[in-house]
Amino acid sequence: MEATNVSFGFSVVCSVVCLVALAAYHALLARMWYAHPDLTVYGLSRASRRVWVACMMARKEGILAVQSLRNLIMASTLMASTSMAICVGFLAFLASAKVQTDGSSSSIVFPNDGLFSTKIVVVLCTLSFAFVSYSQSIRFYNHVALMINIKTVTDEEIATIEVEPGVAAALVDKQQISDMFERGAFAATLGLRAYYIFFPAAAWMLGTWYLVVATFFLLVVLCTLDYSKRPTVWVAKLFLTA
């Protein structure tokens, strides 16, 4: 019983430390995103998306815009479907697994530190969040596909519609379309973040030290993926503007 209590306390402390580390990293990323968007991949992507919307509407490239949005929708659809497939596979995997409660041996054994149910909930919530996020991104991309061609409608075409399209057309401008596009991209970003978090959560099932190693490795990988320049550049800007 004493060994179980020690294992439970150690697992709780390590999981809280890993959670705080991930939260602190994303808080730092959000600060850099707003203070120095040119240093982050997301800042550059956000600016590029707004320029893209303006160019598509100015050049009236409706077909090209819809085809590009279709590719984004297909990518989000694949990621959403994959998250549910992993979720079902994870549940099937748990059906054949056993929790180590005594000295018995099994082909698949998880350590019993008193948090087994919590680990399952965390993994399932992560995958479900990824599914919902990518589903929302599909929704917003579909809205953009409809809105981006509105400005190409002529006054004669509007006059043939029985409803009040003038009011609706006046509400839709480049800023509104860009904001809708940003919502879709942000939802897709959250979905991908959930995929990233899934790996430490799944490693936690195997043991506390696996969680620590996976979290550290994830932070190192994110530092190379989230920034458009070398780490020494954005770290210097961070402390110089603090």
C-alpha positions, 0 to 999 in steps of 0.5 A, a space after each residue: 500500500 505504501 509503495 502504491 501511495 508513493 507511485 501515485 504521488 510521484 505520478 501526480 507531481 510529474 503529470 502536473 509538471 508536464 502540464 505546466 511545462 506545456 501550458 507555459 510553452 504555449 503561453 510563450 508561443 502566444 506572446 511571440 505570435 502577437 508581439 513578433 508574428 514574423 518569428 512564428 509560423 502561425 504569424 506568417 501563415 495568418 498574414 499569407 491567408 489574408 493576402 490570399 483572400 484579397 488576391 482571390 477576390 481582386 482577381 476573381 479567381 473563384 475556381 482556384 479559391 474553391 479548389 484550394 479550400 477543397 484541399 484544406 477540407 480534404 486534409 481536415 476530413 482525413 485528420 478528423 477521421 483518423 482521430 476517431 479511428 485512433 480512438 476506436 483502436 485505442 478502446 479495442 487495445 484496452 479491451 485486451 490489456 490488463 492493469 498490473 495489480 499483482 505479480 501476475 504476468 500478461 502480454 500487455 500490462 499497464 502500471 497501477 499507480 491509481 490513475 489508470 482511469 484518468 489516463 484513459 479519459 485524458 487520451 479519449 478527450 484529446 482525440 475527441 477534441 481533435 475530432 471536434 476541432 477539425 470538424 469545425 475547421 471543415 465548417 468554416 472552410 465551407 463558409 469561406 468557399 461560399 463567401 469568397 465568390 459573393 463579390 463576383 456577383 453583378 448587380 443584374 444577378 442580384 436583381 434577379 434574386 427575390 430575397 434581400 441580397 443587397 443587405 447580405 452582400 454588404 455585410 460580406 467583405 474581405 475582412 469578414 471572409 478573412 476572419 472566417 478563414 482564420 477561424 477555420 485555420 485556428 480550429 485546424 491548428 487546435 486539432 493538430 495541437 491535440 494530436 501533439 498532446 496525444 503522444 505524451 498522453 499515450 506514453 503516460 499509459 506506459 508509465 510516468 517516466 515515459 510521460 516525462 520523456 515524451 513531453 520533453 521530446 515534444 517541447 523540443 520538436 515544437 520549438 523547431 516547428 512553431 518558429 520561422 527562424 532559429 531559436 537564438 533569434 526569437 529567444 533574443 527578441 523575447 528577452 530584449 522586449 520583455 
